[in-house]
Amino acid sequence: MTGQKRPPLRLYLLLYPFTALAVAVNLFMLSLMWQAVGLPVLSPMAALLLCVPLGLPVNIWVARWVQGLMDEADGG
């Protein structure tokens, strides 16, 4: 990731709802799978509440990935 410029704040803000909801869906599905080993299932509301802080690092990663794609499309 050397040589890539930092994504603008607007890109972070634009992508956050999508990444946070993707985290929520994945958390809920993971909780359905861990039910097989006896752990309790997360409610959809609990998954939504947990996705708020857990979506931030995912959003940073996705914004950097998208910025890299945009840089590549620009030819540099």
C-alpha positions in Angstrom: 0.0 0.0 0.0 2.9 2.3 -0.4 2.5 5.1 -2.8 -1.3 5.4 -2.4 -2.8 8.6 -1.3 -5.2 8.8 1.6 -8.9 8.6 0.7 -10.9 11.8 1.3 -13.3 12.1 4.2 -16.2 12.2 1.8 -15.3 8.7 0.6 -15.3 7.4 4.2 -18.7 9.0 4.9 -20.2 7.7 1.7 -19.0 4.1 2.3 -19.8 3.8 6.0 -23.5 2.9 5.8 -22.7 0.1 3.4 -19.8 -1.3 5.3 -21.5 -1.1 8.6 -24.6 -2.9 7.4 -22.4 -5.6 5.8 -20.8 -6.1 9.2 -24.2 -6.3 10.8 -25.4 -9.0 8.4 -22.2 -11.0 8.8 -22.4 -10.8 12.6 -25.9 -12.0 12.6 -25.1 -14.9 10.2 -22.0 -15.8 12.4 -24.2 -15.9 15.5 -26.6 -18.3 13.7 -23.6 -20.5 13.0 -22.2 -20.4 16.5 -25.6 -21.6 17.8 -24.4 -25.1 16.7 -21.8 -25.0 19.5 -24.3 -23.8 22.1 -23.7 -20.1 22.1 -26.8 -17.8 22.1 -27.9 -16.2 18.8 -27.6 -12.4 18.5 -30.8 -10.5 17.8 -30.8 -8.4 14.7 -30.9 -5.3 16.8 -27.8 -6.4 18.8 -26.0 -7.0 15.5 -27.0 -3.5 14.4 -25.7 -2.0 17.6 -22.4 -4.0 17.4 -21.9 -3.0 13.8 -21.5 0.7 14.7 -18.0 0.4 16.3 -17.0 -2.7 14.3 -17.8 -1.0 11.0 -15.2 1.7 11.5 -12.1 -0.5 10.8 -13.8 -2.2 8.0 -14.8 1.1 6.5 -11.2 2.3 6.6 -10.0 -0.8 4.8 -12.8 -0.5 2.2 -12.1 3.2 1.6 -8.4 2.5 1.1 -9.2 -0.3 -1.3 -11.6 1.9 -3.3 -9.1 4.7 -3.4 -6.5 2.3 -4.7 -8.9 1.2 -7.5 -9.6 4.8 -8.3 -5.8 5.6 -8.5 -5.3 2.6 -10.7 -8.2 3.7 -13.0 -6.5 7.2 -13.2 -3.3 5.5 -14.4 -1.2 6.1 -11.4 
